[in-house]
Amino acid sequence: MLRKLECFIQPFKLDEIKDALFEVGVEGMSVSEVRGFGKQRGYINGGRPNRQVKFLPKIKMEIVVEEDIVDNVIKTIVKLAKTGEFGSGKIFVIPVEDAIRIRTEEAGKSAII
């Protein structure tokens, strides 16, 4: 079974995480610059005005991997993305029914490696 990891991280953590993920077996990923907020509504030091939301810059990484390396990939991301502060990020794990490489029409595991 394949799993998709949607990871929201601090922008300055991207290069270090990307390099480490290749070392643990990640073959590819997609990265987008996004803006968002979480529980703190974008205010870091408790200075949260009523009903206002501050969108903060984040990086969204989308990674599809085989189930047998999911835990190792997650541990790597958490270890390197963790800042000890609000806004360090989130990881969502989503089951993937299938993957198809358009060029060759390969499906499943062979489409992602």
C-alpha positions, 0 to 999 in steps of 0.5 A: 500500500502507498501512503501520501504525506502532506507536510506543512513545515517552516520554509527555512527547514526545507533544504535540510529535510529534503536532503535527509529524505533522499537518504531514507529512500524518498524518490521524489516530492512536490513542494509548494509555497503556501500560507496558513494558520493553525490554533494560534491564528498566526500570532506567535507570542499570544498577541492575538487580536479578536477574530483576526487571522494572520496567514504565515508562510509555510512550505507544503511537501507532498510525498508518496512512499511505500508503507514500509518506510512511512514511519522512518520518513515521518520520524525524519521530518519531525526530527528536522522540522521541530523548532519547539515553537508554535508553527513547527508544522503538521504531517497528514498521512493519507492512503493512496489507492493507486499511482500511475506514471503517465509516460510508461503507464506503470501502476502502483509501487513501480510508478513511484520508484 
